[in-house]
């Protein structure tokens, strides 16, 4: 997942070494959802991954509905 990491994240890992990431899900939007629910779900997923010692990951990834074209969700995280 090195290609999806930011430049500063790529600099922290030696060249040629893969960056292991956990894809925790796909984020979309729904009108009427309580404010802060998305943030709470991301925090909950991060805590679950952190507690699991069998997952050797360097970070978490979350895909946004529509990818970079959906500016609101893409810049949110």
N, C-alpha and C positions, 0 to 999 in steps of 0.2 A: 504493500500500500504506500510505498515511498512516493509515488507520483501524486497521490492525493494529499500528502502532508504539505504544510506550508514551508517556505524556504528556511525560516528560523528553526523549525522542527527538524528538517533534513540535515541541517548543520550540526545538530547535537548527536547524530548517529554516524559512526564511521562509514565511509563510502563502501558500497557493495554489500552492506549488511541490511537485510530486509527489516522493515518496521512493522512489527506485528500489532494489528489494531483489532478491536472488537466492534463489529457493526451492530449497534444496539437497536436499530430499527429504522423506520421510515416515518417522517413527520409530515403530516398534512394539516389542513385547517378545517374547522367546522364552525359555522356561525352558531352563537349561543353557548359555546363552551365557556366555562368559568375561567376568569383571568388567572394566569399563573399555573394552570393545570399542566401545560406542556413542560414548563420548567420543573415542576414537581416530578413528572414522569422521568425526565432526564436524570435528575438527582437520584431517584429511586433505582434506576438502571445502573448508574455509576456505582452506587453502594453495593448492589448485588454482585457486580463484576469484581469489585474490590475485595469482597468477602470470600469469593471463590478462589482458592489457592491453586486450582487446576487450570486456570486461564492465565497463560503467560503473555500478557499484552502490555504494550507501551502506551496505549491510549484508546479512546473511544471515538467512534464515528457515528454520525447520524445523517441519513440522507433526507434531503428536503423534497417535498412534492414539487415536481416541475424542474428540479435542478437549479442551476444558476439563473435561469430565466425568471424564476419566481423570486424576485429581489427581496421581498419582505421576509420570507422564510430563510432564504440563503444567508442574509446578513444577520438574522436573529441569533444564530449560533456560530 
